[in-house]
């Protein structure tokens, strides 16, 4: 069971990164660029990463931290979402480490 979870945890971001790298050269009218949008969720905020009209990532809570807590502010959610977009644009996996998340939270002055 742990092996299956690890395969899903590693495989899904890897597949998304490969798909995005294949699509990155096709920007017809700029409609296929990566965009990050903040969304309101119960108790706070999350973010969505879009590629054109397609939702790639729906993140209603702070990743890499224990529990399912939403971001406290729009600024925090947007900082984390933009980091994910940058990583995808650079061909990296969209996963954020605990340190990266904490950096997004402290960079916003919180």
Helices and strands as residue ranges (DSSP letters): H 2-23, G 28-30, E 34-41, E 44-51, E 54-59, H 74-89, H 98-107
